[in-house]
Amino acid sequence: MNSTFQFISFSDPNVLFVVLGTMILGASAAIVGCFSFLRKRALVGDAIAHSILPGVCLAFMVSGSKNPFYLIIGAFITGWLSLLLIDGITRTTKIKSDTAIGIILSVFFGVGILLLTSIQHSGNAAQAGLDKFLFGKAASLTKDDIYVFSSIAIVLVIVVVLFYKEFKLISFNPDYAKVIGLPVRFLEFLLATITVLAVAVGIQAVGVVLMAALLITPASGARFWTDKLSTMILIATLFGAASGFLGSYISYIAPAMPTGPWIVMCLSLLTIGSIWFAPKTGMLSKFRVQKENNRKILIENVLKLFYHLGERTNGFKDERSTTALLETRDLRIKELQRGLNLLKQSHWVRKKGENWVITESGLTEAKRIIKLHRLWEMYLNQRLKLQPDHVHNDAEAIEHIITPQLEIELEKELNYPTKDPHESIIPYNE
């Protein structure tokens, strides 16, 4: 508890620098990462991150210091070069983009490791800590780092705000953007530039190995919560900032825990939570919808059993045994019993001794389902010219999802038919 209070109070300036730095890095990377995610260029972020290492090493070799400004310039140059090479290989050869990304990533990272090894054996005392760019050095962020990160983050936000509509269009429909005369090549260049900048800054926190997660994971988690880009960017930014704060907190209360990997772990947990608990697209929501759909289909199929038996005997209100109902449709006894119990709860059937009787409201619902089935059979037969013996299965699947509006349209389109292709009567509720 004492450690938590010390952390929240920011009595130690270094804690404040780490928290601010990781939150800024997480938020800025998340903003740019949303566009990379939507453009299906997640692996490009990984390639840029690995390609940045030789730039960092070369910037140190030229400047002789670990000034964050110089290191970011070097990282930006080699990051941009990697993008140009990936694009050039993809456009001028038969090599696909994923292969080109793999080639550039491994070559640049290999060169970076060679340069880093050379620096470590050079005897230059200033090189201490340079290897932290492999896995991040968030715990050692300084005030100068915060100034640099904040400046670049402001630039990224300004560019995204100014070109938001254009970036949105080229992310979803670049061909349409070309048709209406937008400078797509320039916009792609600008978007790639801020992506490289975001990655170059982010490696300070999580390193080249984990940077792709900082870029893409917030966007992938946010995507489960909304279909609106502006909301997605806001949620991804919150995820990035929150993971920076939580990762710093865990690293503070457990000193043996590295900050960068814990930032990625917190991001992963937020994303996994989104995958499961998002209200509309989460797994639990999908399971609930699937369960409700299966329940609806079972109820409607059992209602149809009563109607078909009523058609055969011309007695819709007669008592039906479970054996008679099972003979009409291929259902397991447990499914039938469950369907009958659900119908009883809805007051669409009632039990009479050992048998079952459909109620007036249940018969009305059964007529509606049968009507939808036979209307769709007529549509497939008359409009799509399918043979009568080929329409039943399609109608069996579609009848459960026909909306009232579509039902009205079908009736008008087919001029209120009285019989289906099998000459069965189409029932209309009066």
N, C-alpha and C positions, 0 to 999 in steps of 0.2 A: 504493500500500500504506500509506503514511504517513497519507493522508487517511482511509483505512478504519479504521486504528488509532485516530486521533483521534476519529472518529465513535463507534466502539464504546466507547471509554473515557469518553465524555461529559464530557470535561475542560472543554468549553465549556457553561455552564449553559443558554444559549439552545438548543443542540442537544438537551439533555435535555427542555426545555419543548416543543420542536417534536415530538420523537418521542413523548413521553407524550401530548401533546394530540391528535396525529393518530391514535394507536392507540386512545385512548379514544373519539374521534369515530367512527372506523371501526367499532369493536366495537359501540357503542351503537346506531348507525344500522342495523347489520346485524341486531341482535336484533329491533328493531321492524319492519324491512323484510321479515322472513320472513312476518309476518302480512299485510302489504300485498300481498306476492307471492302468497300462497296465496288471498287474497280477490280476486285479479285486479284490484287497484287500483294498479297500478304508476304509471299516469299521474297519479294523485292526488298522489303525492310530488313530481312535477315541478311540478304546479300550486301546491302549498304553497310549494315553494322559490322560485318566481318571485313569488308573492304576498307573500313575507316582506320583499322589498326596500322597499316603502313603509313597512312597520312599523319597519324599521331607521332609515329616514330621519326618520320622525316622532318616534321615540324620541330621536334626536340633536337634532332641532329643539327638542323640549320640554326635555330635560335639559341640552343644550349641551355634552355630553361623550361620549366613545366608551367609556364604562364598559360592559363586556360584559354585566353584569346588566341594565342598562336597555335595551340593544339587543335582548337576548333577549326581554325582556317585550314590547317593541314588535313584534318579529318574531312572537311567539306570538299576539298579538292579531289581527294582519292574516292570519296563517296560518289561524287558527281561523275568521275571518270568511269567508275564501275557501271553506273546507269547507262552512260553513253555506249560502253562496250556491249552490255546486254542488249540494248536496243539495236546496235549495229549488227551483232551476230544474228539476231532474230530476223532482221530485215534482209540481210544480204546472203544468208545461207539457209539450208534446209533444217538447221537445228532449231528445235522449239524453245520457247521461252524458259520452261522449267530446266531444260538441259543447260541453256546459256547461263542461267542463274547459278546452277551448281558449279559450272566451270569457273566463272568469275569469282564466286564466293571462295572456292578452295584455293585458287591461284593467289588472290589478294591476301587471304588470311595466311597462307604459307609464306608469302613475301613479308608480311607483317611480323610473323614469328621469327623469321631470319633476322630482320632488322632489330627486333627487340633483343634477341640473343646477342647480336653484335654490340648493341649499346650496353648491355649488362656486363660484357667483357671488355669494355673500352676503358674502364677505370674512372669514368666521370661520376663524381659523387652525387651530382644533381639528378642522376637517373633513378635514384631510390624511389620506389612507389610507382614507377611508370608501368610496371607489369600489372598494376591494379586495374588497368583498362580492360583486361581480359574478363574479370568478374565483377568490376565495379569498385568504387571507393567512396561510397556515399557517406560513410562515417567520418571521413576526413575532409568534408567540404568546408570551404572558408568563405569569408565575407566577399572576397573578390569573385569567387565562383558564383555566389548568389547574384551579384551585379550583372555578370555576363549572362547567366541563365535568364534572369528577369528581362534583360534587354532583348534577347533573342525570342523569348516567349511573347513579348509585346509585339515584336515584328510579325511573328507567326499569326497571332490573333488579328492584327490589322489586315494582313493579306487575306486571311480567310473571310473576314467581314466584308472587305471591299469586293472580293470576287466570289462571294458565296453562291450566288445564282449560277454563275458560269461553272464553278467547280461542281455544283450539284448536277448541272445538265450533262457535263462530260463524264460524270460518274455513272449516270443512268443511261444516257443515250448520246454517245459521241457522234454517231452518224447524223442525227438530227441537228446537233450543234454545228456540224460542218455545213449542212444544207442551208441553215438560216444565216450563215456568214460569220459565225464566231471564229476567232483566231485559235483554233483548237491546239495547234502545235505550240503556240506561245503559252496557252493555259496549261498544257501538259508539262511544259518546261517549268513554269512557275510552281505548279503543284509538286513536281519532282524536286525542285529546289528547296521548298520548305520542308519536304519529307527528309531530305538529306540533312538539313539543319536540325530538325527535331531529333533525328537519330544521332547526329554528331554530339548534340548536347546530352542526350539521354544516356550515352555510354558512360558518362561520369558516375551515374548512379548504379547501373546494373551490369555494365560491361558489354563487350561485343557479343558474348555468348547468349545473353538473355534479352538483348535489346528488342528483338522481334516481338517478344511477349509484351513489352511495355508499349509497343506501337499498335499491336493488333488485338490483344486480349480485351482491353476496355471497350473497343468498338464491337467485338463479337458478343460481349456480355450485354451491352446496351441495346443491341439489335433485337433482343428478345422482348424488350419492354415497349417498343414503339415502332410504327411504320413511318414516322415523320423525321426527316433528317435533322432538323434543328433540335428536336427533343433528344434524338440519339446522340448528337454531339454533346449536349448538356449532361446527359447521364454518363457518357463515356468520360467526360472531364471530371465529374464527381467521383467516378470509379478510380481514375488515375490519381487524383489528389488524395482520396481516402486511403488507397493502398500505400501511397507514399507516407502518410501519417502513421498508419498501422505498422508498416514495415519498420519505420524508425522507432516506434514504441517498443516493438518486440525485441529489436536489436539493443535497445537501451536497457530493458529490464533483464535481458539474458545476454550479457556481453559477448559470450562465445558465438552468438548467432550473427551471421553477416546481414547487413541491411539490404543490399540489392536482391539477393535471392528471396528474402522474406517479402519484399515488395511484390515480386512476381508471384509468390505463393498466395499473398492476400488478393492479388488480382485474379488468380485462378479460382480461389474460393468464391469471390464475388461472381465470377462468370458461371461457375458450376451452380451457385445458388440461383442465378438468372435462368439457366437452362431448366432447372427443376420447378422454380416457384414463380416465374413470370406469369401474370394473370391470364394472358390469352394464348401465348405461344409456348409456354413452359410445358415440361413433360407431364406434371401433375394435372394441369389444365387440359392437356390433350387426352390423358387417361380418363378424366372426368367426362369430357365430351364424347369420347369413344364409348364409355360405359352408358351414357344417356342415349346415344344413337342405337347401341345394341338393345337397350331396353325398349326403345320406341319400335324398332324393327320386330322384336319378339312379340310385343303387344299387338301390332298390326297384323302379323302373320297368324296369330292365334284367332284374332277377330275374323280373319278371312276363312278360317276353318268353319266357324259357325255359319257364315254366309253361304259357302259352297254346299254344306250339308243342307241348309235351308232351301237352296235352289233345287237340289236333287229331290227332296221330299215335299217341296212346296209347303214347308212348315218352319218358318224362321224362328218361332218362339218355342219349338219343341225342346224337350230335355235331351242333352247330349252326354254320353258317357265318355270317359277319357279314351276308352278303346276305340269308339267310333271316330273321335277327333284325330287319333293317331293314324287311322286308316286313310285319312284325307291328305295328310302331308307327312313328309319324312322328318319327324321331330323326335328327339329323345324324350323319354317320359319325364325326366327332371326338368327339361326345358319347358315342356307343356305345363307341368305343375306350377313352375315359376311364373309363366305367362298368365295362367288362369288366376293366380293369386294377385298379380299386378292388376289384371282387369277387374278383379273383385274390389280392390282398393279404389279404383276409379269409378266404381258402380256401373261398369259396362257389362258385367255378367254377375249372376248370383248363383249360389249353390243350393240345390234342392235334393236333399238326401245325399246319394252318392253321385248324382249327375249335376250338370251345369246348364243354365238357361241364360240366353242373351237378353239384356234389358233393352228398352226402347232407345235409350241414348247410345247403347252399344251397337244396336242395329244401324242407327244413323251413321255412326263412325265407320262401321264396316262397309256400308254402301259407299261412303266417300272414298275409302281405300280401293275398293273394287272398281269404282268409276275411274279413278286416276290410272289404275293399271290398264284398263281396257281402252281408255282414251289414248294412252301412250302407244298401245299396240296399234290402234287405228292410225296414229300419226306415222309410225314407222312403216306401216303397210301402204298408206296412201301417198305420203310425201317422200319417203326414202325408198319406196318400191321394194321393200323386203317381203319375202313370202310369209304367209300366216304362221307356218311352223318354225319361223326363225325369229319371231318377235317376243315370245313369252319371257325368255331369260332376261332380255334387256329391260322389259317392262317391270319384271320382278325386282330389278336393282334400282330403277329410277323412281318407282312409285312412292318411295319413302321420303324423297327429297323435293318433290314437286310442290312449289309454293302456291298459295291461293291465287296470286296474280298470274302465274303460269297456267294454272288450272283454267282461269277465265279465258286466257289467250288460246289455249288448246280447244276449248269449246267453240270459240268464235271461228278459229282456223278450220275446224272440221265441220262447222255448221251443225253443231249439236247432234251428233250421230246417236242412234238408238241401239246399234249393235256393233260389236267388235269384229275383227276379221274371222273369228271362229263362230260367228253368228250367235254369240252369247249376248244377252241384254245388258246394256250399260245403264245402271241404276242412277237416277237423279233424285236427290232428296227434295221433297216438296216443302 
